[in-house]
Structures are given as structure tokens and as C-alpha cells.
């Protein structure tokens, strides 16, 4: 497990600055946040959402779903946002971060759907990962790639962040 992984809830300290462009990678977490109980953190989060809803209406809130959930979880999520927040402002990460891959798949193979499941990595001779960090961003998918590589499948990683 990464040392950067959170294991307890954190709440922003009252004296801590807040900026959307803040880079916290080299800061101590305690400079910005303090530890809290789960009850306090949930109350703070729910209270913030309720305050926005009470002051500005449900349309001031939105839900942004994750591709890591199942279809059933995505359905429940959008239902929760629509019923719980009273808004249709619900979206999913695949519309934004996967838009370029969908366009490429449509042009290249005639379908915007994924062409093979991660489990097919065990059936392949060679896997190529281009400009992605599956171990950090898609840990479940990464397990399939790692297992295939351990069994002798060739894994080629093309990372534009690495200088040669």
C-alpha cells in the first residue's frame, strides 16, 4: 500500500489556504488538513451539500460518476443524484477522459466500444500500454496485466513522461 494512501478522514484546517491550482505533492498533509472522525467528516460533507442545496437549489449540485463501478452502481449513482440532489446534473468520466479513445476506436475498428476485456491479456502474446498508468489509475485492470507479464507475456510500456 502506498504511504500516500489516506486511511483516516481529513478536514481542511480553518487556517489553511484553499486554491484550485495548489500542488500538494511535496507538502505535509498536516499543513492543510487535520484528522477527523468518520462521523465528523460525513457531517461536514453532508452539511456542505445541504447548504448549497438550501441556498442555491439542487441545480447548483452535480454528480460525476466513475468508470470503476458496475452498470448497476452507475444506475444507482445517477438515480441518487437525480432523486437525492433534485438535479439532472449527472455525468460520467468516460464522456470526458475516454472521448479521444472512443473516437480512435470508431475510426480504427468501426466501434467506440472497448475491443477486448482485460482478461484477454492472458490470451495475448504481447501487450502495449501507451501513455497510461494502470497501476496508479486502474489498479484492478493492472492486476491482469501484471499476472500476464509474470506468466511470460511480453509487456511494452510507452510512457511519454520518461526522458531517454
Phi, psi and omega in degrees: 000139180293143176292341180276351182290134179282137178238350178225152178294146177235144176234137180301134176291148181298330182266008183268138179291155179230120180213137182293337182260015182292131177256109186263006186301329184247019179256157172278135180305323183292346175290335185244322187240161172235152177291149179220166173280163177298322180297314180296317181295317179294320178297318179297314181295311181296320179297321178294317178295317180296320180298314179298314180298316180295319184279324189235356180089164182299333180294346178277354180250160178209158175241139180233107186279170184245146177285352181279351179271164177282172176300321180296319178293322177296319178297312179298322180298309182294326177295318178298314181297315182292316182277314184287319181265343181071038181216153173265010180283077179227136182218180185220145185298335182294334179292330182262298189282342180254004183301319182291323179290325177296316179298318180294319178296318178301314181289319186279319184237000176085005178215139179276359181279156176299136186278342180202145177284161180300331180297338178291349177300330178289339180269349186272165172264331185213137177239140178236126176247119184244122174058034181226160179232072186301324181298327180269320188259338182220065188301327179292313178298322181299329180298323179293318179295317180297316181296319178296317179297321178296333180270010174098001177289142181283131179239118179250126180246123177249102184247112183291349181280342183273128177269136180258000000 
